[in-house]
Amino acid sequence: MGEFDRAAHQELRTARLSLRRPTFADIDAIYRIHTDPRACAHNPGDMLADRAEAEQRFGRWTGHWDQHGFGYWTVHGRAELPTDHPLGFCGIKLMRLHGRIVHNLFYRLDPLIWGNGVATEAAGAVVRWATTHPPSRTVVARIRPANAASLKVVTRIGLRRARQLDTVGYDGPELIYTSNGWTRARSRPGSPPVG
């Protein structure tokens, strides 16, 4: 990983939002949002059964932060969106897609604030951060075909459809959008696929 000031990246700010590295106090919000069937409708595999699972998820998130210096941020409202509790979560984690390490974009917000542009604002801030700070990697959004709201978000923040990268994930088919023109390389006869 490239060298950068890890502490300086633990908070991102936009006009209406503050995205901060999750803390132990965010476990209640992780549990609340990930037990709401509306929030996990397109990714039911992300539903949590109990608070212990929320604690485990927080542990994985903070472990990614500790190892890589970035991860998922907790989304808080500022300006006209002040609230007493987090609005949700948005960020990136490292994952392998078709043999390459990419930044996987994630956002999951409290359904009570849907329709206010929060997902677009938070995801846009994360993609801008990810494309201007090391380590430089392609940002990928994996969207379920029926998730019309997420399809709008990723196109609004400038990600482009990469049909050749579509895959099947834990919860079913995934449409792939990327931050650049990354395409799968063609394999030469007799060589393993490159992707």
C-alpha positions as CSV (number, residue, x, y, z in Angstrom):
1,M,0.0,0.0,0.0
2,G,1.2,3.5,-0.8
3,E,2.2,5.8,2.1
4,F,-0.3,8.3,3.3
5,D,-1.5,9.9,6.5
6,R,-4.0,7.4,7.7
7,A,-5.5,9.7,10.3
8,A,-6.3,12.3,7.7
9,H,-8.5,9.8,5.8
10,Q,-10.7,8.8,8.7
11,E,-13.2,11.5,7.9
12,L,-14.6,12.7,4.6
13,R,-16.8,15.8,4.4
14,T,-19.4,16.9,1.8
15,A,-21.9,19.7,1.8
16,R,-24.4,17.8,3.9
17,L,-22.5,14.8,5.3
18,S,-19.6,13.7,7.5
19,L,-18.2,10.2,6.8
20,R,-16.2,8.9,9.7
21,R,-14.3,5.7,10.5
22,P,-16.7,3.5,12.4
23,T,-16.4,3.2,16.2
24,F,-17.7,0.7,18.7
25,A,-20.7,3.1,19.2
26,D,-21.8,2.4,15.6
27,I,-22.6,-1.2,16.3
28,D,-26.2,-0.3,17.2
29,A,-26.6,1.4,13.8
30,I,-25.0,-1.6,12.0
31,Y,-27.5,-3.8,13.7
32,R,-30.5,-1.5,13.2
33,I,-29.9,-1.1,9.4
34,H,-28.8,-4.6,8.7
35,T,-31.9,-6.1,10.3
36,D,-34.2,-3.9,8.2
37,P,-35.5,-6.0,5.3
38,R,-35.9,-2.9,3.2
39,A,-32.2,-2.1,3.6
40,C,-31.1,-5.6,2.6
41,A,-33.8,-6.4,0.1
42,H,-31.4,-6.8,-2.8
43,N,-28.7,-8.4,-0.7
44,P,-30.5,-10.7,1.8
45,G,-27.2,-12.4,2.6
46,D,-26.2,-9.2,4.4
47,M,-29.1,-9.4,6.9
48,L,-28.0,-9.9,10.5
49,A,-29.7,-12.2,12.9
50,D,-28.6,-10.7,16.2
51,R,-26.4,-8.0,17.8
52,A,-23.5,-10.5,18.1
53,E,-23.3,-10.6,14.3
54,A,-23.3,-6.8,14.2
55,E,-20.3,-6.9,16.5
56,Q,-18.5,-9.4,14.3
57,R,-19.2,-7.3,11.2
58,F,-17.8,-4.2,13.0
59,G,-14.8,-6.3,13.8
60,R,-14.2,-7.1,10.2
61,W,-14.7,-3.5,9.2
62,T,-12.3,-2.1,11.7
63,G,-9.8,-4.9,10.9
64,H,-9.8,-3.7,7.2
65,W,-9.2,-0.1,8.5
66,D,-6.3,-1.3,10.7
67,Q,-4.7,-3.3,7.9
68,H,-5.3,-0.9,4.9
69,G,-5.9,2.6,6.4
70,F,-9.4,2.9,4.7
71,G,-12.6,1.0,4.6
72,Y,-16.3,1.7,5.3
73,W,-17.2,5.0,6.8
74,T,-20.2,5.8,9.0
75,V,-22.4,8.4,7.3
76,H,-23.6,11.3,9.6
77,G,-25.8,14.2,8.6
78,R,-24.7,17.8,8.8
79,A,-26.2,21.0,7.5
80,E,-29.9,20.3,6.8
81,L,-29.6,16.5,7.6
82,P,-28.6,16.6,11.3
83,T,-29.7,13.5,13.2
84,D,-28.9,11.9,16.5
85,H,-28.0,8.6,14.9
86,P,-25.9,7.5,11.8
87,L,-27.6,7.6,8.4
88,G,-25.9,4.5,7.3
89,F,-22.5,3.3,5.9
90,C,-20.5,3.9,2.7
91,G,-17.0,3.0,1.7
92,I,-14.7,0.7,-0.1
93,K,-12.9,-2.6,0.7
94,L,-10.4,-4.6,-1.2
95,M,-11.7,-7.6,-3.0
96,R,-10.7,-9.8,-5.9
97,L,-12.7,-9.6,-9.1
98,H,-11.7,-11.6,-12.2
99,G,-8.2,-12.1,-10.8
100,R,-7.5,-8.4,-10.0
101,I,-7.7,-6.6,-6.6
102,V,-10.2,-3.8,-6.8
103,H,-11.9,-1.3,-4.5
104,N,-15.4,-2.6,-4.0
105,L,-17.9,0.2,-3.4
106,F,-20.5,-0.4,-0.6
107,Y,-23.3,1.8,0.7
108,R,-26.3,0.9,2.8
109,L,-28.4,3.6,4.3
110,D,-31.3,3.8,6.7
111,P,-34.5,3.6,4.6
112,L,-35.9,6.6,6.5
113,I,-33.5,8.9,4.6
114,W,-33.9,7.3,1.1
115,G,-34.7,9.7,-1.7
116,N,-32.7,12.6,-0.3
117,G,-29.6,12.1,-2.5
118,V,-27.6,10.9,0.5
119,A,-26.4,7.7,-1.3
120,T,-25.2,9.7,-4.3
121,E,-23.4,12.3,-2.1
122,A,-21.7,9.7,0.1
123,A,-20.8,7.3,-2.7
124,G,-19.5,10.2,-4.8
125,A,-17.2,11.4,-2.0
126,V,-15.9,7.8,-1.5
127,V,-15.2,7.3,-5.2
128,R,-13.4,10.7,-5.4
129,W,-11.3,9.8,-2.4
130,A,-10.5,6.3,-3.8
131,T,-9.5,7.6,-7.2
132,T,-7.2,10.3,-5.8
133,H,-5.4,8.5,-2.9
134,P,-3.2,5.5,-2.8
135,P,-3.4,2.6,-3.4
136,S,-4.7,3.4,-6.8
137,R,-7.1,0.7,-7.9
138,T,-10.3,0.5,-10.0
139,V,-13.4,1.2,-8.0
140,V,-16.1,-1.4,-8.7
141,A,-19.8,-1.4,-7.9
142,R,-21.6,-4.7,-8.0
143,I,-25.3,-4.0,-8.5
144,R,-28.2,-6.5,-8.5
145,P,-30.2,-6.1,-11.8
146,A,-33.5,-5.2,-10.0
147,N,-31.9,-2.5,-7.8
148,A,-33.0,0.5,-9.8
149,A,-32.1,3.0,-7.1
150,S,-28.4,1.8,-6.9
151,L,-28.2,1.7,-10.7
152,K,-29.1,5.4,-10.7
153,V,-26.6,6.2,-7.9
154,V,-23.6,4.6,-9.6
155,T,-24.3,6.3,-13.0
156,R,-24.8,9.7,-11.2
157,I,-21.3,9.4,-9.6
158,G,-19.7,8.6,-12.9
159,L,-19.1,4.8,-12.8
160,R,-19.5,3.1,-16.2
161,R,-21.1,-0.1,-17.1
162,A,-18.6,-3.0,-17.8
163,R,-20.8,-5.8,-19.1
164,Q,-17.9,-8.0,-19.8
165,L,-17.2,-8.1,-16.0
166,D,-20.7,-9.1,-14.9
167,T,-20.6,-12.0,-12.4
168,V,-22.7,-14.0,-10.0
169,G,-22.3,-13.1,-6.3
170,Y,-23.6,-14.5,-3.1
171,D,-27.1,-13.2,-3.6
172,G,-27.3,-13.7,-7.4
173,P,-26.3,-12.0,-10.7
174,E,-24.4,-8.7,-10.4
175,L,-24.0,-6.0,-12.9
176,I,-20.5,-4.4,-12.8
177,Y,-19.8,-0.7,-13.0
178,T,-16.3,0.7,-12.8
179,S,-14.4,3.9,-12.2
180,N,-12.4,3.5,-15.4
181,G,-12.4,1.7,-18.7
182,W,-10.9,-1.5,-17.2
183,T,-11.7,-4.5,-19.4
184,R,-10.8,-8.1,-19.2
185,A,-7.7,-9.0,-21.2
186,R,-8.2,-11.6,-23.9
187,S,-6.5,-14.9,-23.2
188,R,-3.9,-16.3,-25.6
189,P,-4.4,-19.9,-26.7
190,G,-3.0,-22.2,-24.1
191,S,-2.7,-19.5,-21.4
192,P,-4.8,-19.1,-18.3
193,P,-7.5,-16.5,-18.5
194,V,-6.4,-13.0,-17.4
195,G,-9.0,-10.7,-15.9
